[in-house]
Amino acid sequence: MNIKYCDKLNTLPPYLFVELDKQKRKAKADGKDVIDLGIGDPDKLTPRFIIDVMKKAIEEVSYNRYPLDAGLSEFRVAISNWYKKRFNVKLDPDTEILPLIGSKEGIAHLPFAFLNPGDCALVPDPSYPPYRNCTILAGGKPIVMPLLESNNFLPDLKAINQNDLKNTKIIFLNYPNNPTAAVANKTFFRDAVDFASMHNIIVCHDAAYSELYYSETHRPSSFLEIEGAKDVGIEFHSLSKTFNMTGWRIGFACGNSEIIKGLLKFKSNVDSGVFMAVQKAAAIALLKGEKESEKIRNLYKTRRDTLVGSLRKAGVSVKFPEATFYVWLRIPKSFKSSIDFAKKVLEAKAVVVTPGVGFGSYGEGFFRIALTVEKDRLIEAAKRIAELFNL
């Protein structure tokens, strides 16, 4: 039988982290002492109090049935309370909040709910691959918004071609940013709200890293803090990084009730919601997890300082990120591409880093490091990486 993928699937590049994993496994099979700084997957256990709630909930018959599409009421109320406390944003638990099977799932499904064939979505570059790829899968056309170092890795909304805006229905934003670790301020979000309102564009703001910040005086803002934001968009959150819950697959969308309703309508046709025991545990995480979240932040701050300090000591020019658990830096001048550099680091130094071009063409010339290993391994990794800078 001749099996063929559909045209849309064939247009997608290989998913970056799958390719990285193949290369990593080969290096390990060859007996190399591999230090994996590639995928942003926390290396610590989910806080014990969350696990304990899950253990108890999983034994309850009512939590083992099909979940409601709109999600567990207790979880939605917890989200509403957390948003009010963290951002001073009021959300209606019944109409403005939707639990997700991880924020990636909701982000991936949003284009299917709002794009017709040929409609456009504004996609930052470099960026998390699902923004672009799921726009394509939904039959839409991605329009690139360059994130340049000269503009602090923020898109220049005024520079977007007016002709491209005629059929644009969605704009993807992500701050604190993956992969650049940039942070957006309220002035930028104010401009984004005005821009979206003027052009009738849905804002999809991915705020998965909002709780991984390193200064209490510069805590990342929510897009929804801006007056009028709920008129034009929604915000996505994930418990993955905030509480080391990547494998649990739990997140949520919140904001404009009509957008939430559209996303729910699509989701109800393709999935049956989030396991209710996970939602129960997630609710408790938001209600009682502030101290644990702070511990996680402090861990990554120590790791950030260790890695960046070690690289600087070795003569590598690199900035201290204000948020996320990523470090984004330029490849050595002796390398022509980020892929060449990433391959060399893995082959010669047994360190996995992510080539910037994997996040888009404007990521070329950079690479990303994830702070998801212990301090001693970060020191060793910095030493190995620096050796390629000092050739």
PyMOL commands that set and color helices and strands:
alter all, ss='L'
color gray80, all
select helices_A, chain A and resi 7-10+16-29+48-57+61-64+73-87+103-114+130-137+149-151+157-159+162-167+186-199+216-218+223-225+229-232+246-248+257-267+276-288+290-313+338-349+356-359+361-363+375-389
alter helices_A, ss='H'
color red, helices_A
select strands_A, chain A and resi 35-36+97-100+120-125+141-146+168-174+202-206+233-238+251-255+326-330+351-352+354-355+366-370
alter strands_A, ss='S'
color yellow, strands_A
deselect
rebuild
show_as cartoon
